[in-house]
């Protein structure tokens, strides 16, 4: 399966996807220095640098993803407006970047989508078409006719990661595809010492 990576940073979220036969062919990152590292790590991927809320950048990303027949999207939108470590500012314009993810889904009609963010995303509101709506309700309202959507509040320590890191993992599968579920939690925790 070919994939599109949105808000890619340097590509950490994309690291092991190839082991599951997902090949990231198109990526987008706002900051040039991060995009350059991504290009170094993934030389076969078309990294498009720039603000995805700029229509010309968004259109380049979509056209490239169409050309590469991307059936998978991974999106890790900025969390500064939602995070406990940030300002938790519902008016932060970065919160609305989820709209570009949903637009991408509606245009590309991928088989699967993974959205990763802080757990606070579950209760964050945005303004869309003049109406205040929770991000999770917006996602459901926009694509639930064609997709199954599951919002999963998880802690990385329950999945063999030596870190106490809570995230909201949104798994989206097109209704004509196999349902995508979270793997079972592990009964034991792995420590940094165990990992080393």
N, C-alpha and C positions, 0 to 999 in steps of 0.2 A: 504494500500500500504506500502511495506517495503522500507526503504530508506538508502542511503549511504551519509555520510557527509564528505566532504573533506576540509582540512584546518580548522578543527573544533574548534580550540582554546578550550575554556572551555564549549562550547555548547550553547552560547547565541542565535545564529541564529536558533537553533533547538528547542527552548523553547516551542513554541505553535504549532508546526507541528502536534503533536498528536491530537489536537482539530480538525484537518482536516483529521483525520484517516491516517496520515503518521507516521509510526513508524520507527525511525532511529535504524537500526540493526547493522550497521557497520560504523565506523568512523576512521579518520586518523588525527593525529596531530604530528607535528615535536617535540615540546618541552614537555619533560616528566612531568614537574610540571603542565602544562595546561592539559595534557592528564589525569593526576591523578584526577584533579578536575572534568573533564568530566566523568570519571568512577564513581566518587562519585554521580554525578547528574543523570547519566544514567546507573545504574548497569546492565541492561539487554542488553546493547549494547556492541559489540565487538570492543573496542578501540585498534587500532593498532598504536603504537607509532613509529615514525621514519620518515625519509625523503622520501617522495613519489617519488622523482626522482631516488632513489635507486631501482633498478629493483626487488630485493628480497622483499622489503617493498611493492612496487606497486603490485607485483604478489600476496602477501598475502592479500592485500586489495581487489583485484579483485576476488580472489578465495572465500573469505569470502562473498563478495557481491553476487556472483553467488549462493553460498550455501543458502543464505538468500532470494534469488529471489528478489533482490532490483530493483524496477521499478521506483525509484525516486532518483535523485542526487541533493544535495545542495552543492555548492562549493563557498567558500569565499577566493579566493587566496590572498596572501600577496599583499599589495598595495604600499609598501614603494618606489618602483621604479617609481611609477606613480603619487603618491599623491602630492598635493600642499604643504602638511605638511612635505613631505619627500624630497629627492634629485632630484626627477623627472629625474632619470637616465635611459634612454632607454636601457642601457647595463646591468642594474641590472638583475642578473640571475633569480631572483624571478618572473620577468615579464613572463618568459618562462614557468612557472608552469602551465599556462593555457593549454599547450600542453598535460599534464597528465590528465587534465579534459576531453579534447576531446578524448584522447585515451580510457579513462574509458567509455565514451558514446559509442564509436564505438564498444567496446568489450561487454558491458552490454546491449546495446540497450534499455535503460529505456524508460518509457512512457513520463516522464516529467523531466526537469532539470531546476534548478534555480541557476544562477550565480550572485553573488552580489559583487560589487566593487565600487571604486571611479569613478566619471564621466570621469576622464582623461583616463580611460581604452579605451574609445571610439576612442581616437586619438593616442594611444600608438602603436608603432611598435615593432615587435620581428624579430629575424632571425630564419627562419625555412627552413631546407634543403638548406642552403646557400643563401636564398632569404629574403630580407626585406619585411615584410608584416604587415599591421595593424592587431591588434588582432581581431577586429570585422570581417575583411575580411577573416582572417584565419579560424575563427569559421564557417562562412558562406561557405567557400570553402570546408571545411572538412565534414560537416554534413547536408547541406541544401537539399541534395537529399532525405533524410529520415525524416527530421525535419523541422518544422516551427520555425523561430527564430525571436524574437522581442527584440530590444534593447531600453530600456526605461530609459531616464534621468528623475529622480524623486527627489522630496524633501520630506523628511519624514513628514514635517509639514503639507503636504496636505493629510495625511492619519492618522489623529488623534494621531500623535506622537508630544509631546511638545518639539521639537528640530528642528532647521534649519540645516538639514543634507542632502546634495545632494549625490545621489548614481546613479550608472548605474545598473539597474536590468534587467538581460537578462533572458527572459522566453523562454523555448524551449519545444515544444510539438511534439511528434512523429506524423507523418501524419495520422496514423490510429486512433488517439485519438482526443478528443474534443480540439479545439483551446484554449490555455491558454492566457488570456489577463489580463492586470492590472485592478484592481478595479477602479471605477470612483473616481476622486479627490473630496475631501470634500470642500464645499463652505465656511467653517469657519475654523479658526485656533484654536487649543486648546493650552492653556498656561500651564506652570508648575503649576501655582496657581490653575487652573481649575482641573488639574490632582490630585493635593494633596487634 
